[in-house]
Amino acid sequence: MERAKPPDDISPHAFFTRWIPDNVARDQTRRERLAGTRAVIVFSLQGEEGGDYTLRISDGRVSGEAGAAKTRDLFVQVDVPTWRSLNRGEIGAPEALLRRRIKLQGDFLLGLKLHLILG
């Protein structure tokens, strides 16, 4: 099955608070793969339209909210143009990490699961 791609013009707020949770909820395979994961991930998007967003993963479900959780398992920092390129599939997360366009702090193994959460 091809990965769902968000609309090109989606706002970060809509992406993290609605699009990701809705897509995980509709995808049985992703829910099963995330079933044993309990985590809090904070994304900090830099630049115009940027902001902080928190994803909470528990029991195969993902919820999103604006703002940064005080405690987190993983912190992801990325600029908005790179975030949009990732959403479009123009660049993969491993390449973005190698080019230092994404910065991770915290549980690096959880970082490897981001593709299951984000699609």
C-alpha positions as CSV (number, residue, x, y, z in Angstrom):
1,M,0.0,0.0,0.0
2,E,1.3,3.4,-0.9
3,R,2.0,5.9,1.8
4,A,-0.6,8.5,2.3
5,K,0.7,12.0,1.6
6,P,-0.7,15.1,3.3
7,P,-2.0,17.9,1.1
8,D,0.9,20.2,0.0
9,D,-0.6,23.2,1.7
10,I,-1.5,21.6,5.0
11,S,-0.6,23.6,8.0
12,P,1.7,22.1,10.6
13,H,-1.2,22.5,13.2
14,A,-3.6,20.5,11.0
15,F,-0.9,17.9,10.2
16,F,0.0,17.1,13.8
17,T,-3.4,17.5,15.5
18,R,-5.6,15.9,12.9
19,W,-3.9,14.4,9.8
20,I,-1.4,12.1,11.6
21,P,-3.9,10.8,14.3
22,D,-6.6,10.2,11.6
23,N,-4.3,8.4,9.3
24,V,-2.9,6.1,12.0
25,A,-6.5,5.4,13.2
26,R,-7.4,4.3,9.6
27,D,-4.4,2.1,9.1
28,Q,-4.6,-1.2,10.9
29,T,-1.1,-2.2,10.0
30,R,0.4,0.9,11.5
31,R,-1.7,0.5,14.6
32,E,-0.5,-3.0,15.0
33,R,3.2,-2.0,14.5
34,L,2.8,0.8,17.1
35,A,0.9,-1.4,19.6
36,G,3.8,-1.9,22.0
37,T,5.0,1.7,21.8
38,R,4.3,4.3,24.5
39,A,6.0,7.6,23.8
40,V,5.8,11.3,23.7
41,I,7.4,13.0,20.8
42,V,7.9,16.8,20.5
43,F,8.4,18.3,17.0
44,S,9.8,21.8,16.8
45,L,9.3,23.3,13.3
46,Q,11.6,26.2,12.6
47,G,10.7,29.1,10.3
48,E,7.6,30.6,8.9
49,E,4.5,28.6,10.0
50,G,6.7,26.9,12.5
51,G,5.9,26.0,16.1
52,D,6.0,23.1,18.6
53,Y,3.7,20.1,18.4
54,T,3.4,17.0,20.6
55,L,2.5,13.5,19.4
56,R,1.5,11.0,22.1
57,I,1.6,7.3,21.1
58,S,-0.1,4.7,23.2
59,D,-1.7,1.3,22.5
60,G,-1.4,1.7,18.7
61,R,-3.1,5.2,18.8
62,V,-1.6,8.6,18.1
63,S,-3.0,11.9,19.4
64,G,-1.5,15.3,18.6
65,E,-1.6,18.7,20.2
66,A,-0.1,22.2,19.7
67,G,2.7,23.0,22.1
68,A,5.6,21.2,23.6
69,A,5.0,18.6,26.3
70,K,7.2,19.1,29.4
71,T,8.4,15.5,29.4
72,R,9.3,13.8,26.2
73,D,10.9,10.7,24.9
74,L,12.1,12.2,21.7
75,F,12.7,15.8,20.5
76,V,12.7,16.4,16.7
77,Q,13.8,19.7,15.3
78,V,13.3,20.4,11.6
79,D,12.8,23.5,9.5
80,V,9.5,24.0,7.7
81,P,10.9,23.6,4.1
82,T,12.5,20.2,5.1
83,W,9.3,19.1,6.8
84,R,7.3,19.8,3.6
85,S,9.9,18.0,1.5
86,L,9.6,15.0,3.9
87,N,5.8,15.1,3.5
88,R,6.0,15.1,-0.3
89,G,8.5,12.2,-0.2
90,E,11.2,14.3,-1.9
91,I,13.6,13.4,0.8
92,G,13.7,10.5,3.2
93,A,14.3,10.8,7.0
94,P,17.6,9.0,6.9
95,E,18.9,11.4,4.2
96,A,17.6,14.4,6.1
97,L,19.4,13.1,9.2
98,L,22.6,12.6,7.4
99,R,22.4,16.1,5.9
100,R,21.7,17.4,9.4
101,R,18.4,18.9,8.3
102,I,16.7,17.0,11.1
103,K,18.0,16.9,14.7
104,L,17.0,14.3,17.2
105,Q,17.4,14.3,20.9
106,G,16.4,11.5,23.2
107,D,15.4,7.9,22.3
108,F,17.1,7.4,19.0
109,L,15.4,4.0,18.6
110,L,12.1,5.8,18.8
111,G,13.4,8.0,16.0
112,L,13.8,5.0,13.8
113,K,10.0,4.3,14.3
114,L,9.0,7.8,13.1
115,H,8.1,6.4,9.6
116,L,5.5,4.2,11.3
117,I,3.9,7.2,12.9
118,L,4.3,9.8,10.2
119,G,3.7,7.5,7.3
